[in-house]
Amino acid sequence: MYYIPGKWNPHCTLAFQLSPDQMMEAMKFCYGRFSPQITTVTEAGLVKLEFDQNHKCVSSTPMEIIRLV
């Protein structure tokens, strides 16, 4: 669960609704190019996603943005 206080896991969504084969290809792509980075998070936000009847995301509305720095 991503949005329960104390249980949030920072993440970046790369794709939705991949087949198992597509998921494996995506993971191979990411792992093959991964290199650790030192970063500073300057803001965080909560976004409301809206989907059409085919489960395709048609809009994303920022609900809350918090400046951290």
N, C-alpha and C positions, 0 to 999 in steps of 0.2 A: 504494500500500500504506500503510495507516494505522498499523500497529503494529510496524513493524520499527525498531529503534533507529536514530536519525539520519534516518529517512524518514517520521516521523509527521507528519500534517497535521491541525492542529486543525480540527474541523468540528462541525456540528450537523445530524443527520439529520432532515429534515422529513417524509419520506414514503418508502415502499417500493413498488416494482412499479407505477409509474405508466405509463400508455400514453404514446406520444409527444405526443398532444394534451394530456393531463393535465399532462405535464412542462412544455410550453410555457405553459400557464395558470399553473402554480405559479411558473415563472420570472418571468412578467410580474407576478404578484402581488408577489413578493419585490422585484424591481427597482423597481417602482413605489412601494414604501414604504421603501426603504433609505435610511438616513442614517448617516454615519459616527459612531461612538461611541468615547469613551475609557473603557476599562474596566480592572479589575484582576481577574485570574484568581486565585481564592483556593484552589481545589482542583481536582484532575483525577482521573478515574477510568476504569477499564476495566470494561465491562459485558458479561456473557455473555448473548446473546439465544438463546431457544429458540423454534423454529417448529413449527407443526403440519403435517400432510400437505398442507394447502392453502397453505403458505408464509406463514401469518399468524403474527406474533409473539405468543406466548402467555405469555411470561415474560421478565423481565430481572433478572439477579442481579448485583449489584456484586461484582466479583472483587478489585479493588484500588482504594483511594481514597488519594490523596496530598494532604496539606495543603501549600500552597505559600506561604502567608503566616503 
